[in-house]
Amino acid sequence: MQGTLMTNDDASTVQDARPDRDNKVIDPRVRIGHVHLKVADLERSVAFYCEILGLEVMQRYGEDAAFLSAGGYHHHIALNTWQSREGTPPPTNSTGLFHVALLYPDRRALADALQRVRKAGIALDGASDHGVSEALYLRDPDDNGLELYYDRPRHLWPRTDDGSLAMVTRPLDLGDLLRAATDEA
């Protein structure tokens, strides 16, 4: 199911994700700058990402590609039909993208996103409270998974006694989230 993360029981079967301090780790300022998605119908995808999620078109490459942004950045999401015009989504049980996650600045902005998605009649695949974040899961018109989420402040992240993250997957109270859309800023 989209939006399912490891439970604490599953964590015992996975190696500790913290880096070995003897190895050089990546500079912590590194960020994922953008994602580039192959889509079947460029106009349908631009409409979804812009009219429903609220991104802006920054540039187009004719009828083949569009570069979308939040806040005027050159692009956060690029869409193209170069190898996928009128294509179909990959089959279940194949490798590929699980989801793209859009990080919202606060809970109120995530609540606004939920209102937009509901108004458009788009069904959620899931909605989870992960302790570190609250997340909504859905699919774009090409069946690409999307996570819309906001992070709680780091000092509120759940931790184990040794300081490791203790993320969870619990149902998200959508009514409570929607109330955040009308709360005073």
C-alpha positions as CSV (number, residue, x, y, z in Angstrom):
1,M,0.0,0.0,0.0
2,Q,1.2,3.5,-0.8
3,G,2.4,5.3,2.3
4,T,3.3,2.2,4.3
5,L,6.6,2.5,6.1
6,M,8.4,0.0,8.3
7,T,6.9,-0.7,11.6
8,N,9.1,-0.8,14.7
9,D,8.9,-4.6,14.4
10,D,10.3,-4.5,10.9
11,A,13.2,-2.3,12.0
12,S,15.0,-5.2,13.7
13,T,15.5,-6.8,10.4
14,V,17.1,-3.8,8.8
15,Q,20.7,-2.7,9.4
16,D,21.1,0.6,11.3
17,A,20.8,3.4,8.8
18,R,23.2,5.7,10.6
19,P,26.5,6.1,8.8
20,D,29.6,4.4,10.0
21,R,31.6,7.4,11.5
22,D,34.8,6.0,9.9
23,N,33.3,6.6,6.5
24,K,33.0,10.1,5.0
25,V,29.4,11.1,4.8
26,I,27.8,13.4,2.2
27,D,27.8,17.1,2.9
28,P,24.6,17.7,5.0
29,R,23.6,20.7,2.8
30,V,23.0,18.4,-0.2
31,R,19.3,18.3,-1.2
32,I,17.3,16.6,-3.9
33,G,16.9,19.5,-6.3
34,H,14.2,18.2,-8.7
35,V,12.5,15.1,-10.1
36,H,11.9,14.5,-13.8
37,L,8.9,12.4,-14.6
38,K,8.0,10.6,-17.9
39,V,4.3,11.2,-18.6
40,A,1.8,10.1,-21.2
41,D,-0.1,13.3,-21.7
42,L,1.8,16.5,-21.0
43,E,-1.2,18.8,-20.8
44,R,-3.1,16.5,-18.5
45,S,-0.1,16.3,-16.1
46,V,0.6,20.1,-16.2
47,A,-3.1,20.6,-15.3
48,F,-2.8,18.2,-12.4
49,Y,0.4,19.6,-11.0
50,C,-0.6,23.3,-11.6
51,E,-4.3,23.5,-11.2
52,I,-4.7,21.0,-8.3
53,L,-1.4,21.1,-6.5
54,G,-0.6,24.8,-7.3
55,L,2.8,24.6,-8.9
56,E,3.7,27.1,-11.6
57,V,5.0,26.5,-15.1
58,M,8.5,28.0,-15.3
59,Q,9.3,27.0,-18.9
60,R,8.1,24.7,-21.7
61,Y,9.9,22.8,-24.4
62,G,7.3,22.9,-27.0
63,E,4.7,20.2,-26.7
64,D,7.2,17.7,-25.1
65,A,8.2,19.0,-21.7
66,A,7.4,21.5,-19.0
67,F,9.3,22.6,-15.9
68,L,7.3,23.3,-12.8
69,S,8.1,25.2,-9.6
70,A,6.9,26.3,-6.2
71,G,8.1,29.9,-5.5
72,G,9.9,30.7,-8.7
73,Y,12.8,28.1,-8.5
74,H,13.8,27.0,-12.0
75,H,12.0,23.7,-11.4
76,H,11.1,21.2,-8.8
77,I,9.3,18.9,-11.1
78,A,9.9,18.4,-14.8
79,L,7.5,16.5,-17.0
80,N,8.3,15.1,-20.4
81,T,6.8,12.9,-23.1
82,W,10.1,12.2,-24.9
83,Q,9.9,8.4,-24.3
84,S,6.4,8.1,-22.9
85,R,3.8,9.9,-25.1
86,E,0.6,7.9,-24.8
87,G,2.4,5.4,-22.7
88,T,1.1,3.3,-19.8
89,P,2.3,3.1,-16.2
90,P,4.8,0.4,-15.3
91,P,3.2,-2.8,-14.1
92,T,2.8,-3.6,-10.4
93,N,5.8,-5.6,-9.0
94,S,8.3,-3.8,-11.2
95,T,11.1,-1.5,-10.2
96,G,10.9,2.2,-10.5
97,L,9.8,5.2,-8.6
98,F,7.7,4.5,-5.5
99,H,6.8,8.2,-4.9
100,V,7.9,11.8,-5.1
101,A,7.5,13.7,-1.9
102,L,6.6,17.4,-1.8
103,L,7.6,18.9,1.5
104,Y,5.2,21.7,2.7
105,P,6.6,24.4,5.0
106,D,4.0,23.9,7.7
107,R,0.9,22.0,8.7
108,R,-1.4,24.8,7.5
109,A,0.0,24.5,4.0
110,L,-0.4,20.8,4.0
111,A,-4.1,21.3,5.1
112,D,-4.5,23.6,2.1
113,A,-3.1,20.9,-0.1
114,L,-5.6,18.4,1.3
115,Q,-8.4,20.8,0.6
116,R,-7.3,21.2,-3.1
117,V,-7.0,17.4,-3.6
118,R,-10.5,16.8,-2.1
119,K,-12.0,19.7,-4.1
120,A,-10.6,18.0,-7.3
121,G,-12.2,14.7,-6.3
122,I,-8.9,12.9,-6.0
123,A,-8.8,9.9,-3.7
124,L,-6.0,9.4,-1.2
125,D,-4.1,6.2,-1.1
126,G,-3.4,6.8,2.5
127,A,-2.8,9.4,5.2
128,S,-0.2,8.8,7.9
129,D,1.3,10.3,11.0
130,H,4.9,9.1,11.0
131,G,5.9,10.9,14.2
132,V,8.5,13.0,12.4
133,S,5.9,14.1,9.8
134,E,2.3,14.0,8.7
135,A,1.8,12.7,5.1
136,L,-0.9,12.4,2.5
137,Y,-0.4,9.8,-0.3
138,L,-2.1,9.9,-3.7
139,R,-1.4,9.3,-7.4
140,D,-0.9,11.6,-10.3
141,P,-2.6,11.0,-13.7
142,D,0.2,8.7,-14.8
143,D,-0.1,6.6,-11.6
144,N,3.1,8.1,-10.1
145,G,3.0,8.0,-6.4
146,L,3.0,11.3,-4.6
147,E,3.5,12.1,-0.9
148,L,2.5,15.5,0.3
149,Y,3.9,16.1,3.8
150,Y,5.3,18.5,6.4
151,D,8.0,17.8,8.9
152,R,7.5,18.4,12.6
153,P,10.3,20.4,14.2
154,R,13.3,18.1,14.8
155,H,13.1,18.5,18.6
156,L,9.7,16.8,18.4
157,W,10.8,13.8,16.4
158,P,10.3,10.5,18.3
159,R,13.6,8.9,19.4
160,T,14.7,5.7,21.1
161,D,16.7,5.7,24.3
162,D,20.0,5.6,22.2
163,G,18.9,8.7,20.1
164,S,17.9,6.8,16.9
165,L,14.8,7.9,15.1
166,A,11.7,6.0,16.0
167,M,9.4,6.7,13.1
168,V,6.0,5.1,13.1
169,T,3.0,4.8,10.8
170,R,-0.3,5.7,12.4
171,P,-3.5,6.9,10.9
172,L,-3.6,10.6,10.3
173,D,-6.6,12.5,11.6
174,L,-7.7,14.3,8.4
175,G,-10.4,16.3,10.3
176,D,-7.8,17.7,12.7
177,L,-5.5,18.4,9.7
178,L,-8.3,20.3,7.9
179,R,-8.9,22.4,11.0
180,A,-5.3,23.6,10.6
181,A,-6.3,25.3,7.4
182,T,-8.4,27.7,9.3
183,D,-6.2,28.1,12.4
184,E,-4.6,31.5,12.9
185,A,-1.1,31.6,11.5
